[in-house]
Amino acid sequence: MRRRPLLTLMLVLLIALFSWIWIERVALRAFPDIISAYTAKEYCSCRYVMQQPADYCHGYVKQSVPISAFLESPEAKRVTVAGLGRSNSARWMGERQGCQLEP
């Protein structure tokens, strides 16, 4: 330890990092789904509940993590978004229910 303090420090930091990853593994596994689900649901609500224009809603849901695909179907009032390898859809259910994520 005394001879190589930098190596010891790096080893301790690496062990701490892997420990944190192990503790947060469930949340880290769910993260990719959150990006596409949030974008689909919030865009659907912006467009069909708040009745805002598409350009405004795209800016409203913009995130630092990019999405890979975006498909809006105005006739079905459905939005599908893909990001980080996951895809989610949200659909406008009606005035009382608003938008919901589809299973």
C-alpha positions as CSV (number, residue, x, y, z in Angstrom):
1,M,0.0,0.0,0.0
2,R,2.7,2.5,0.9
3,R,4.6,1.8,-2.3
4,R,1.8,2.3,-4.7
5,P,-0.8,4.7,-3.3
6,L,-2.2,5.7,-6.6
7,L,-2.8,2.0,-7.6
8,T,-4.5,1.4,-4.2
9,L,-6.7,4.4,-4.6
10,M,-7.8,3.3,-8.1
11,L,-8.6,-0.1,-6.8
12,V,-10.7,1.2,-3.9
13,L,-12.5,3.5,-6.3
14,L,-13.2,0.6,-8.7
15,I,-14.5,-1.5,-5.9
16,A,-16.7,1.4,-4.7
17,L,-18.1,1.9,-8.3
18,F,-18.9,-1.8,-8.8
19,S,-20.6,-1.9,-5.3
20,W,-22.7,1.1,-6.3
21,I,-23.7,-0.5,-9.6
22,W,-24.6,-3.7,-7.8
23,I,-26.8,-1.8,-5.3
24,E,-28.5,0.2,-8.0
25,R,-28.8,-2.6,-10.6
26,V,-32.6,-2.6,-10.7
27,A,-32.9,1.1,-11.3
28,L,-30.1,1.0,-13.8
29,R,-31.8,-1.8,-15.7
30,A,-35.1,0.3,-15.8
31,F,-33.4,3.5,-17.0
32,P,-33.6,2.8,-20.8
33,D,-37.3,2.2,-20.7
34,I,-37.9,5.5,-18.8
35,I,-36.5,7.6,-21.7
36,S,-39.0,6.4,-24.4
37,A,-41.9,6.0,-22.0
38,Y,-41.5,9.6,-20.6
39,T,-41.2,11.1,-24.1
40,A,-44.2,9.2,-25.5
41,K,-46.5,9.9,-22.6
42,E,-45.6,13.6,-22.2
43,Y,-45.7,14.3,-26.0
44,C,-49.1,12.6,-26.2
45,S,-50.4,14.7,-23.3
46,C,-49.0,17.9,-24.8
47,R,-50.5,17.3,-28.2
48,Y,-53.9,15.7,-27.3
49,V,-54.7,16.9,-23.8
50,M,-53.2,20.4,-23.8
51,Q,-53.8,20.6,-27.6
52,Q,-50.5,22.3,-28.4
53,P,-48.8,22.4,-31.8
54,A,-46.3,19.6,-32.7
55,D,-43.2,21.9,-32.7
56,Y,-44.0,23.2,-29.2
57,C,-44.5,19.6,-27.9
58,H,-41.2,18.4,-29.5
59,G,-39.4,21.1,-27.6
60,Y,-41.3,20.3,-24.4
61,V,-40.2,16.7,-24.3
62,K,-36.6,17.2,-25.6
63,Q,-34.1,15.5,-23.3
64,S,-30.3,15.3,-23.1
65,V,-30.5,11.6,-24.0
66,P,-31.4,11.3,-27.7
67,I,-34.3,9.2,-29.0
68,S,-33.7,7.0,-32.1
69,A,-37.3,7.0,-33.5
70,F,-40.4,9.0,-33.2
71,L,-43.7,8.2,-34.9
72,E,-46.9,10.2,-34.4
73,S,-50.2,8.8,-35.7
74,P,-52.7,11.8,-35.5
75,E,-55.6,9.8,-36.8
76,A,-55.2,7.2,-34.0
77,K,-53.9,9.9,-31.5
78,R,-51.0,7.6,-30.8
79,V,-47.3,8.3,-30.3
80,T,-44.5,5.7,-30.5
81,V,-40.9,6.6,-29.3
82,A,-37.8,4.5,-29.4
83,G,-34.6,5.3,-27.4
84,L,-31.7,3.4,-25.9
85,G,-33.0,0.2,-27.5
86,R,-36.5,0.3,-26.0
87,S,-39.8,1.4,-27.6
88,N,-42.9,2.6,-25.9
89,S,-46.3,3.9,-27.1
90,A,-48.9,6.2,-25.6
91,R,-52.4,6.8,-26.8
92,W,-55.1,9.4,-26.1
93,M,-57.9,7.5,-24.4
94,G,-60.4,10.3,-24.2
95,E,-61.1,13.6,-22.4
96,R,-61.5,12.0,-18.9
97,Q,-58.7,9.5,-19.2
98,G,-56.1,11.6,-21.1
99,C,-53.1,9.7,-22.4
100,Q,-51.9,6.3,-21.2
101,L,-48.9,4.2,-22.0
102,E,-49.8,1.1,-23.9
103,P,-48.6,-2.3,-22.5
